[in-house]
Amino acid sequence: MSPAAEPAIGEYRDEIHAEDPKGIEIGEHGYKYRMLDGVVMPPYIPPARYALSRTLATRPGDICYTSFPKSGSTWLAYLILLIVHRGEPPEDATLRSCLHWVASSWTYPRSREDLEAWPSPRILKSHMPYGMAVGGVPADNPCKYVYIARNPKDVAVSYFHFESEKSWSGNYRGPWEHWLQMFLEGRVQRGDWFDHVLSWWRHRDAPNLHFLRYEDLRRRFEPTLLGLADFLGYVLDEPTLARIRERSTFQAMTADPFSNMHEIKEFNQFFRKGTVGSWKDRFTVAQSEAFDAVYARRMEGSGLAFEFE
Ligand code: PPS
């Protein structure tokens, strides 16, 4: 089945997302979520689709990209697609239609049969921690996994905008300081940022896992992209590299209907600022210091560090 043959994507609607309304909780400030394997998850990840995602048989050519939300995963998805397609996005498609978000009942909820019939290489999207990954245990899978992480202050702010300003899946209606507290306590969808990122970081030396940082893509684009391409088994010549660089800037992705998520109502929150350090517009000095203390404690000994400026 080609992406072009599929029905148009629907806009956000509770009745689409909540295939299994029994499991949906409404927390503080109207925040909607459901629990899966003890982790806070969005309403649009019903248990049946989560099970499909866990049991999907991956293939050697598959590329599964993963992140905590708001860490640059849409950017990474486009880079992977452009690498695979030599810098030219496929015709009669959109970025979203080329991806498989298996656990989600939203966007393109393809059946197991459709997924199995899809030609390689399949690009699989996920926002799960390591223990809940697509295909089961990553180390036992033949596919490749790419994880992207971003400094958690920018993640917390980007996520707050995403969840609170529009009628998005969480429908959060609380103030920033409450959101920040929820973030630090692991009560936002996808759970605890530290647990999530470190769960993948611990496996960074596995041969089928590539760990990236958003800040490296921003600051050191070319070597970071070449490293990604190399991991995926592609050699990029100079013209292809130049095409990918040009097409994947924040401005180009926002302007291009292929990559700008126009199928999804309120798509603008996918592309907000695209910078390192926008947390400073939101954190107070006291919040920043309190965050830094938690960060130092939770990251201690991990060997993982982020740029915040
Ligand atoms: S989501 O909804 O969880 O899948 O969001 P995700 O795509 O992971 O992250 C969204 C943030 O990534 C920024 N973004 C980019 N930054 C730089 N360059 C490019 N091309 C790019 N594309 C997306 C996007 O603006 C979100 O960050 P904020 O800080 O909100 O701007």
Boltz pocket constraint, residues with backbone or C-beta under 6 A from the ligand:
constraints:
  - pocket:
      binder: B
      contacts: [[A, 67], [A, 68], [A, 69], [A, 70], [A, 71], [A, 72], [A, 73], [A, 74], [A, 75], [A, 154], [A, 157], [A, 158], [A, 159], [A, 161], [A, 248], [A, 249], [A, 250], [A, 251], [A, 253], [A, 269], [A, 270], [A, 271], [A, 272], [A, 273], [A, 274], [A, 275], [A, 278]]
      max_distance: 6.0
